[in-house]
Amino acid sequence: MRHFIGFRPPAKTTHMFGFLKKSNPESPSENSGWLSSLKNGLARTGRQFGELFGAGGHINEDLYEELETILISADVGMDATRLLLADVRRQVKEQKLTEASQLKEALAHALLKLLQPLAQPLTTERNKPFVIMLCGVNGAGKTTSIGKLAKHFQNQGKSVLLAAGDTFRAAAREQLLEWGARNNVTVIAQQSGDAAAVIFDAVQAAQARGIDVVLADTAGRLTTQAHLMEEIKKVKRVIAKVLPDAPHEVLLVLDANTGQNALSQVKAFDEALDVTGLVLTKLDGTAKGGVIAAIAKAHPIPVRFIGVGEGLEDLRPFVAEEFVAALLG
């Protein structure tokens, strides 16, 4: 019998806490606070766009060059920058735009066209339990994101179970237990052992108890660590053994501050695990934000959630219109 950390060993291998009831719908003030946090997080890029579009003058090649420089410095990347500039130039020609201030709306339309396909909310109704496996490099914010996702799904009236699959880092297990306590949900964990075994037990427990959503943590790993990338493939295969169509979602957690490095992470984890969604964290720091556009052009995978802070409510579904408005200041 395995011992699950933080609980007195029961007769079976699981111990279930109660679940929070669905909270009240989000108020306008709460949404306003979220949008303000997002805008503040992207303020560095927003200021640059504001200075460019607010300086006055006519549209000319110098203005396009300045716009190109800002986009590249905002982590949009060369390919997406070229695509956006081509779209902006097309709009200028078709609409006969002449003033620098008119470029802001043209860029907003181009960005929205590029990012809108990525704004696909995650729905969990098609399976019960719905198993979500999280992956990413060290320090991207996987464990913290799991705590916030647990709150998100509880707000939808769903029951949640957490699997502490990061068996390399004791602090990750303890952190997840803390999130579980804050959210009033069960955490399946072991002192040590195999990540696949922990998640296997968690899925079995969820099946037995009628849980709606399983959030499975995994250890952070660099994409260059071949043996660890092979190990995470094994974790996914083991999940499928207990529940043939699981995991139903593979979320890659990306630190927004990594810039263009995020592209190589998306490519490597997608090749290993067939990533189905992205979580972009730490947009409250020095993030420039444009990496979403780079991903949309080079490796389009739905951006399920973005995060702007440490609070439980600071991870929200990605809404392209909100993001573009915040990015352009």
N, C-alpha and C positions, 0 to 999 in steps of 0.2 A: 504493500500500500504506500502510495506517495504521500508526502506531507506537504500541504499547501500553506505557504508562509502567511503568517498573520492571523491564523485561525486555529482554534483547538481542533485536533484531528477528529473528524466525525466518523461515523460507521462507514460512510461511503467516502469517495475521494473528492467530494465537492461540498461547499458550504455556501448557501445562498443568502445574501442580504435582501432586504426589501428594495423596491424601486420607487424613485420619486414620481409623483404624479405630474401630468403634463402641466406646464406653467401657462400663464396667460399669454395671449399673442403679443408680439412685440409692439410697443407703443411708438408713436411718431418720434418722440424724444429719444428713445433708444436707437432708432434707425439714424436719426440725425447725429447722434454721438458716434455711431459707427462710421458714417460717411466723413465726419470731421477727423476721426482717427486715421482713416485711410488717406485723406487729403494731406494730413500732417506728415504721414509716413512717406509720402511721395513729394513732399514740398520742395526738395532739392531740384527735382526735374521740373516740377510745376513752375518754379521761379524762372528757370531758364526759358521755358516756353512763353511765360508771361512777358518777360523782357523782350523776346523776339517779336511777338505779335502786337505788343503794346507800344512799340517804338515809333510806329507810324511809317510813312513812306510807301513806295510802290513795290509791287512784286517784280523782282529781277533775279538774275543769276546769283548775285551775292547773297540774296535772301535765301535762296534754295541751298546754297553752300552752308550757310549758318544753320539752317534747319537740319541738314544732313549731319553736321557736326554734333548737334544736340542729340539727335536720335542715336547716333553711334555711342556717344558718351553715356547715354541712358541705358546701355546694354541691349539695344534693339538688334544689333548685329548688322553686318553688311547686307546680307540677302534680304532681310525684312525691310531694312532702310531703303534699299533700291525699289522694292515693291511698293512701299508707302509713298515714296517720292513720285514714282510713276503715276500712281493713282491721284495724288494731289495735283500734279501737272495736268493730268487729263481733266480734272474738275475745273481747274483754272481756265483751261482752253474752252471747255464746253459752256461754262457759265460766264465766261468773259470777266473773270475776277481781276481786279487791278490793285487793290489795297492790301498791305501786309496783314492788317487786322482780319481780312477775310480768309486768310490761310488757316486760321485756327479751326473754323468749322469744317473746312475741307480736310484737314488732318484728322479731325474727330471722326468724320465719315469713313475715311480710309482705315483708321485704327479699328473702328467698330466692325467694319466689313471683315477685317482680318481676325479679330478676337471673338466675334459672336459665335462661330462654330464651336469654340472651346467651352462656352458657357452651357454646360449640360449638367443640371442638378443630379445628384446621386439619389436614386430611389431604391428602397430595400424591400418593397412589397412582394416581389416575385418569388422570394424564397424565405423559408423560416426553418432554422435560423439563417440569417443572411451573414455570411462570413466575409469580413474585410481584413485583408492582410496588409500591413504597412511595412514599407522598406525604405532604405535611403542610406546615405553616407553618415559617418559619425558627426553628431552635433547638429543635424538638420532640424531636429525638433520633433522626432517621431513620438516619443513617450508623452511629451506635453500635448501634442496634437491628439493623441488617443483620449486623454482626459477631456479635452474640449469637445471632441466628437461624441463622446459618451453623453455629455450634457446636451449637445445638439439633438441627438436621437431621443433622449428622454423628453426634451421639449416637444417632440412629435408624438409623445405618448408611448414610446417603445421601451421594452425591457432590454437591458444591455448586460453583456458579460465580457470581461477583459481577460486576455491571455498574455502573461508575462513571458513572451518568447525570447526576450533578450537575456540569455543565460550567461553571457560573457561578463556583463557589468552588473555587479550587485546593486549599485546605486540606481540603475534603471528599474530593477525589480522593486526596490523600496519606493522609488518615485511613483511607479504605477500603483502600488498599494495605497499610497497617499491620495492619488487621484481617485482611486476606487472608493476610499473612505469619504472624500469630499462629495462625490457623486452618489454615494450610497449604492454602489454596485459591487458584485463579487469580482475578485481577481483570482484567477487560477495561476499559481506560481509554484516553483520548487527552489530549494536552496541551491541546487546545482543540477546539471543534467543536460539533456538534449532538448533543444528548442522545439523540434518537431513533436516530441513526446508531450511537452506541455500544451502545445496548441491542439494536438490530437485529443487530449483529455478535455480541453476546454470545449471543443466542438461536441464531444460526446455529452458533456454536462449540459450544454445548451439544448441539445436534442431532447434529453431526458426531462428538462425543466420547462420546455416550451418558450425558450428565450428568443426574442426577435432578432437581435444583432450581436454578433461576436466581433470584437476588435482585437486583432492579434498583433502584438508588438514583435519586432525582430531586431537582432543586434545590428548596429551600424557597421557598414563595411565599405571600403574603398572599391571602386570598380576595377582597380588593377589587381586586387587580391583574388586571384582565380579560384583558390580553394574555398574561400568564403562565398564567392558567387555560386559555386557548385553546391555549397551547403544550403543556401537559401532556395535553390531549385528543389533540393530534397524536401525542405519544409513544405513547399507548395504541393509536391507529389504526395506527401503523407496526409495533408489535409484532404486531398481528393480521395484517399483510401477510406476515410471515415464518412465522407459526404461526397459522392461522386462528382457533383458539379461545382464543388467549392475549391478554392475561394471564389466567391462571386464577384469580388472587387479586389484588385491589387493597386493600392495607393502608393505612389512614390512621393515622399516628402522632400521638398527642395527648399533650401535656404535662399531667400531672394537676394541675399548679399553676395552669392557666389558668381553672379553675372553669367558670362558665357560658359563657364564650367558646368552650369546646369544642363546645357545641351548634351554634353558627353555623358552626364549621369542619366539623363532620359534615355539616350540611345542604349547604353550598357544595360540598364535595368530592364528596359523593354525587351531587349534581345534575350535576356535570361528568364524573364517572368511574364512577358506579355502584359505590361502595365496597362490598366484600364482607366486610371485617373491620377491627377496630380493634386498635391496640397502645397501651396506656396506660402512659406512661413516668414516671419520677421520683416514684414513690410513696414513695421513701425520704427525701424532703425535707420541705417544709411542706405537702404535699398533704393535703387534708381527705377525699378519697376518695369523697364522695357524688355526684360528677358522673356516675359509672357509672349510678346510679339515675335521674338526670335524663335521660341518654341512653336508658335502657331505656324510659322513659315517652314521651319526645318523638320519638325517632328510633332505634328499636331495630335495631341492627346488631351482629352477633356480636363480642364482645370476645375476640379470639384469644389475646392475650398481655398480661401486665402486668409492669412492671419495677420493681425495688426497689433498684437499685444499679448500680455501674459494672463489676462483674465479668462474665466471660463467662457464668457460670451464673445471673446475676441477672435474667434474663428468662424467665418461665415461662408455660405455658398458664393461662388464667384459670379458676379453680375457684370457683364461687359460694359454696359452703359455707365454704371457707377465707377468702374475702374477707369475708363477713358476720361470721364469728367474730373476725377481726382488727379489723374496723371497730367492733364493739360492745365490744371490750376484754375 
